[in-house]
């Protein structure tokens, strides 16, 4: 396979994957206060990276869950406060 064909195949694969990722994100919401220590999805006030929360159910640590699920989880909140 030529480098040109590889580049075209990679670009096509990326173009097809982006709409799926965007659609999946639209069906998700941030759920605060339910992540286990070290299992958060993004930064918190006390840490700069995903997977760095210091304790279970840290109020500013969040995970992505399907829309409508967070409020069904004990301790789950849609805001960090």
N, C-alpha and C positions, 0 to 999 in steps of 0.2 A: 504494500500500500504506500502511495506517495505521501510526502508531507502535506501536500495540498489537500488530498482526500482526508487525511487525518484531521486537519484543521477544520474542514467543512463538516465532518462528522461530529467533532467536538462542539462546534458552534450550534449545529442542529440539536444535539442532545441538550445543551444548555438552554436553548430557546424553548424547548418543549418542557423542561423541568421547571422553569420560572413560574408559569401560570399555576401549576399545581402547588408550589410552595406558597405563593401569594394567597391562593384560595384557602389553603389549610390554615394560614395565619388568621384569616378573616373569621374562622370558626373557633378561634381560641381566645381565652382571656387570661389575664394574670390573676393568680390566686395567692394572696398573701397569708402568712401565718401557718402554713401547713407543711412546709418543706422540712425534711429531716436535715440535720447538720451535714453540711458538705454536699447537699443535693439540690441547691437552689439553681435556677436557670439564668440568673443575671446578677449584676452587681447589687450591693446593698449599701446602706450608709456607712457600714463598718468594714466592708470588703470591696475589692475592685473587680472581681471576676466571678463567673459562674462556678458553682461547686465550692464556694469558700465561706458559706454561712457557718457561724461558730456554734450554734445550738439548735436543737429541734424547735420548731414552731417560732422561729425568730420573726418578729412582727414586720420587719422590712424586707425579708427574703420571700421570693415568689417563685412559683412554678407555673408553666402553661398548662391549662386544662381546657377541655371542650366547653364552649359557652353553656351556661346554665348549670354547670357542675359545681363550681366553687361554693356557692351558697348552700349546697347539699352536704358539704364536707364539714365535720365538726371543727370549729375554729377558723374556717375559711372566710376571708374577707376580700372584697374587690378593691380596697384601698389599703395603703400601708399604715394608716393611723388607727 
